Amino acid sequence: MNTLIKTEEKQEIDPDKTRSKAQEALLFCQSRDLNTDFCILIDMSIHSGIKRLVIWDFKTSSVSKKYLVGHGCGNYPWSQDGSKENPSFSNEDGSHLSSLGKYKLQGRGHSDWGIHIKYLMHGLEETNNNALKRFIVFHSWNKMSDEEVFPEGSPEGWGCPTVSDNAMKEIDPRIQNSQKAVLMWIYN
């Protein structure tokens, strides 16, 4: 009797997909007068236990850094990893899901989470234009790891993209010192 056992394969970020998204992101940033030095790309098709948030350097046309990033839990228990392989997305208030699309990160403030820094996420598309109303912000969370945790997933919150405290300590100065708003693009 043969028993079929499902095994999760560790996937990596597809460099061609990332490069293609980055090229599109640069054109978008130029057309919207956003920062053209770097942007943040998040590929939600990647398992949440793998580093799927990248800082894309437009000047060198390359990834300068990768981080883990959490997403919304939806109907799964908060702070667990129920949808680590296949998250759902929504723009509806109360869904506890992340929203796909392009965001302008602008407005640094105090967060009750992590290192107490957050950035307001201004949704620029129909798929994410309720982000401010939903209190979806970019922040750190002390439950997030610095290292990949695959096959486990990152803890899931109520829709905010969350990074580790150390990741935010690295990302914050870049955003804070930017002369223009920074693009964050969450895609699947």
Beta strands, then each sheet from edge to edge (+ up, - down):
strand 1: 38-43
strand 2: 53-57
strand 3: 62-67
strand 4: 101-110
strand 5: 117-123
strand 6: 137-140
strand 7: 162-163
strand 8: 182-187
sheet 1: 3+ 2- 1+ 8+ 4- 5+ 6- 7-
end
